[in-house]
Amino acid sequence: MTTNYIIIDDEYIAHDIIKKYCDMLPNMNLVKNCYDAIEALEFLNTSTTVDLIFLDLNMPKLKGFQFLRTLQKPPKVIVTTAYKEHALEGYELDIVDYLLKPFSFERLLKAVNKAFYQETNTISSSQQEDEIQRMFIRSNKKHIQVTLNDILYFEASKNYIKVVLKDETITIREKITSLANILPQNSFLQVHRSFIVAVKHIQSIEGNQIFISDNSIPIGKLYREKIVELLNN
C-alpha cells in the first residue's frame, strides 16, 4: 500500500534529506513540498489523501504546533526539528515520533515503522507485561508481599516511602534511590526525585504532570528526557 506524505519545512535542505531517506523505502510517495504551514493548509484543503506529515516546528507565519492544532482530523505526524524542549507538547498532540535534527536514516525508518507497521506486536508485548511478579516490602516490623502489578507509584518523604497500591497505601522506611535500583526498569520509571511510577498504570501525560488513577504526579526537570524516551518507544 502506498503512503502519501508531505514535508512542511522552511529549509530546502531538510526537504532534500527527508525525500532522500523516504526514497530508500518502498511505497513512500511524496505528494507536496510545503515551505510554510499556510501553504500546507491550502494543500490539505484541496488535496487527495495524505497519510503522513513530516513537520518542522520553527517556521514563519505559523508555527508547527499551531498549524497542527488547526487540523480537525490530522494524518499521522512525525516532527522534525532542532528543538528538543517541545517534545512533550508534541506527544500531547498525538504525534507519532519526534526526530531531532540532524537525524539518520535508521532513526527516520524507526519513526515510519512506528506510524504504520508495529501494531502486530501489541498483543505479545502486553502478555509479557501482565506476567505476575511479587516482592516483599518491610513495614511496621513485618514483611508484606505485594504484587508489582498492583503498585501505582512510590512517593518519597525524607527517609520514608509511600507505596501506593490499587486498594491501599503502605509506608516503608527506605530511600528512593535504593528502591529504584531493585525495581524492574521496564515496568517502573523515576519521573521526579520523589516519585517512581508504574508505567502500565499511566493514564495520561499533560504538561509537567502524570495522571494515574485520581492522582497527579509531577515530572521533574531532570527527568523530562526519560518521559520523552518512554513516549518515543
C-alpha positions as CSV (number, residue, x, y, z in Angstrom):
1,M,0.0,0.0,0.0
2,T,1.3,3.4,-1.0
3,T,1.9,6.0,1.8
4,N,1.3,9.6,0.6
5,Y,3.4,12.1,2.5
6,I,4.1,15.8,2.6
7,I,7.1,17.7,4.0
8,I,6.5,21.0,5.8
9,D,9.7,22.8,6.5
10,D,11.2,26.2,5.6
11,E,14.6,24.8,5.0
12,Y,15.3,23.4,1.5
13,I,18.0,21.0,2.7
14,A,15.5,19.4,5.1
15,H,13.2,18.6,2.2
16,D,16.2,17.0,0.3
17,I,17.2,14.9,3.3
18,I,13.8,13.6,4.1
19,K,13.0,12.8,0.5
20,K,16.3,11.0,0.1
21,Y,15.6,8.8,3.1
22,C,12.0,8.1,2.0
23,D,13.1,7.2,-1.5
24,M,15.0,4.3,0.1
25,L,11.7,2.9,1.5
26,P,9.1,1.1,-0.6
27,N,5.8,2.7,-1.3
28,M,6.6,6.1,0.0
29,N,5.1,8.8,-2.3
30,L,5.9,12.5,-1.8
31,V,2.9,14.5,-2.9
32,K,3.9,18.0,-1.9
33,N,6.8,20.1,-0.6
34,C,5.5,22.9,1.6
35,Y,7.7,25.6,2.8
36,D,5.4,27.1,5.4
37,A,2.3,26.0,7.3
38,I,-0.1,28.2,5.3
39,E,0.9,26.5,2.1
40,A,0.3,23.2,3.8
41,L,-3.2,24.2,4.9
42,E,-4.1,25.2,1.4
43,F,-2.9,21.9,0.0
44,L,-4.6,19.8,2.6
45,N,-7.9,21.5,2.0
46,T,-7.8,20.7,-1.7
47,S,-5.6,17.6,-2.0
48,T,-6.2,13.9,-2.2
49,T,-5.4,11.7,0.8
50,V,-2.3,12.5,2.8
51,D,-1.2,9.7,5.2
52,L,1.8,11.2,6.8
53,I,3.3,14.7,7.5
54,F,6.9,15.4,8.3
55,L,6.5,18.7,10.3
56,D,9.1,21.3,11.3
57,L,8.2,23.5,14.3
58,N,10.1,26.8,13.9
59,M,8.6,28.3,10.7
60,P,7.5,31.7,9.7
61,K,3.8,32.8,9.6
62,L,2.5,29.8,11.6
63,K,4.5,27.6,14.0
64,G,4.3,23.8,13.6
65,F,2.2,23.0,16.6
66,Q,-0.1,26.0,15.9
67,F,-0.7,24.5,12.5
68,L,-1.3,21.1,13.9
69,R,-4.0,22.4,16.3
70,T,-5.9,23.8,13.3
71,L,-6.4,20.4,11.8
72,Q,-9.7,18.6,12.8
73,K,-8.5,15.1,11.6
74,P,-4.8,15.3,11.0
75,P,-2.9,12.5,9.3
76,K,-0.1,10.8,11.2
77,V,2.6,13.4,12.1
78,I,6.4,12.9,12.5
79,V,8.0,16.1,13.9
80,T,11.5,17.0,12.5
81,T,13.1,19.8,14.5
82,A,16.3,21.1,16.1
83,Y,14.5,21.9,19.3
84,K,14.1,19.1,21.9
85,E,12.3,21.2,24.5
86,H,9.0,20.9,22.7
87,A,8.8,17.1,22.7
88,L,6.3,16.6,25.5
89,E,3.9,19.1,23.9
90,G,4.2,17.1,20.7
91,Y,3.1,13.9,22.3
92,E,0.2,15.6,23.9
93,L,-0.9,16.4,20.3
94,D,-0.7,12.7,19.5
95,I,2.3,12.9,17.1
96,V,3.9,9.6,16.1
97,D,7.5,10.5,16.8
98,Y,9.9,13.4,17.5
99,L,13.1,13.5,15.4
100,L,15.9,15.8,16.4
101,K,17.9,17.3,13.5
102,P,20.3,16.0,12.3
103,F,18.8,12.5,12.3
104,S,19.9,9.4,10.5
105,F,18.1,7.2,8.0
106,E,17.8,4.5,10.7
107,R,16.0,7.0,13.0
108,L,13.6,8.0,10.3
109,L,12.9,4.4,9.5
110,K,12.1,3.7,13.1
111,A,9.6,6.6,13.1
112,V,7.9,5.4,9.9
113,N,7.7,1.9,11.2
114,K,6.1,3.2,14.4
115,A,3.5,5.0,12.3
116,F,2.4,2.1,10.1
117,Y,4.0,-1.2,10.8
118,Q,4.3,-2.1,14.5
119,E,0.7,-2.7,15.6
120,T,1.0,-6.5,15.2
121,N,3.4,-6.7,18.1
122,T,1.0,-5.2,20.6
123,I,-0.6,-8.4,21.9
124,S,2.6,-10.3,22.6
125,S,4.1,-7.3,24.4
126,S,1.1,-6.9,26.6
127,Q,1.0,-10.5,27.5
128,Q,4.7,-10.3,28.7
129,E,3.9,-7.2,30.8
130,D,1.0,-8.9,32.5
131,E,3.1,-11.7,34.0
132,I,2.6,-11.6,37.8
133,Q,5.6,-10.6,39.8
134,R,5.8,-10.1,43.5
135,M,8.1,-8.5,46.1
136,F,8.3,-8.3,49.9
137,I,8.4,-4.9,51.5
138,R,9.1,-4.2,55.2
139,S,6.5,-2.1,57.1
140,N,6.0,-1.8,60.8
141,K,8.4,-4.7,61.7
142,K,6.7,-7.1,59.3
143,H,7.2,-8.1,55.7
144,I,4.3,-7.7,53.3
145,Q,4.1,-9.4,50.0
146,V,2.7,-7.2,47.2
147,T,2.1,-7.8,43.5
148,L,4.0,-5.5,41.3
149,N,1.0,-5.1,39.0
150,D,-0.9,-3.6,41.9
151,I,1.6,-0.8,42.6
152,L,0.6,2.5,41.1
153,Y,3.6,4.6,42.3
154,F,6.0,5.3,45.0
155,E,6.3,8.7,46.8
156,A,9.3,9.6,48.9
157,S,9.2,11.8,52.0
158,K,12.6,12.1,53.9
159,N,13.6,8.6,54.9
160,Y,10.1,7.1,54.2
161,I,8.3,6.0,51.1
162,K,4.6,5.7,50.5
163,V,3.8,2.6,48.3
164,V,0.5,3.5,46.7
165,L,-1.4,0.4,45.6
166,K,-4.7,0.0,43.9
167,D,-6.5,-0.7,47.1
168,E,-4.3,0.6,49.9
169,T,-1.2,2.6,50.8
170,I,1.8,1.2,52.7
171,T,4.5,3.2,54.3
172,I,8.1,1.8,54.4
173,R,11.4,3.1,55.7
174,E,13.6,3.2,52.6
175,K,15.4,5.6,50.3
176,I,14.0,6.1,46.9
177,T,17.4,5.7,45.3
178,S,17.8,2.2,46.8
179,L,14.3,1.3,45.6
180,A,14.9,2.5,42.1
181,N,17.9,0.1,41.8
182,I,15.8,-3.0,42.6
183,L,12.6,-2.4,40.6
184,P,12.3,-3.8,37.1
185,Q,13.4,-0.9,34.8
186,N,11.0,-1.8,32.1
187,S,8.0,-1.6,34.4
188,F,8.9,1.4,36.7
189,L,10.2,4.8,35.9
190,Q,11.6,7.5,38.2
191,V,10.0,10.8,37.0
192,H,10.9,13.1,39.9
193,R,13.4,12.9,42.8
194,S,10.4,11.9,45.0
195,F,8.4,9.8,42.6
196,I,8.6,6.4,40.8
197,V,5.6,5.4,38.7
198,A,4.4,2.2,37.3
199,V,4.5,2.7,33.5
200,K,1.5,0.4,32.8
201,H,-0.8,2.5,35.1
202,I,-0.1,5.9,33.5
203,Q,-3.4,7.1,32.1
204,S,-2.2,10.4,30.6
205,I,0.7,12.9,30.5
206,E,-0.1,16.6,30.3
207,G,2.5,19.3,30.5
208,N,4.6,18.5,33.6
209,Q,2.1,16.2,35.2
210,I,1.5,12.4,35.0
211,F,-2.0,11.2,35.9
212,I,-2.5,7.8,37.5
213,S,-6.0,6.9,38.8
214,D,-7.1,10.1,40.7
215,N,-3.5,11.1,41.4
216,S,-1.4,13.9,39.8
217,I,2.3,13.3,39.8
218,P,4.9,16.0,38.9
219,I,7.6,15.5,36.3
220,G,11.0,16.8,37.5
221,K,13.1,18.9,35.1
222,L,15.9,16.4,35.3
223,Y,13.6,13.5,34.3
224,R,11.8,15.0,31.3
225,E,14.0,13.2,28.8
226,K,13.0,9.9,30.4
227,I,9.4,10.7,29.6
228,V,10.3,11.6,26.1
229,E,12.1,8.3,25.7
230,L,9.1,6.5,27.1
231,L,6.8,8.1,24.6
232,N,9.3,7.5,21.8
233,N,9.4,3.7,22.3
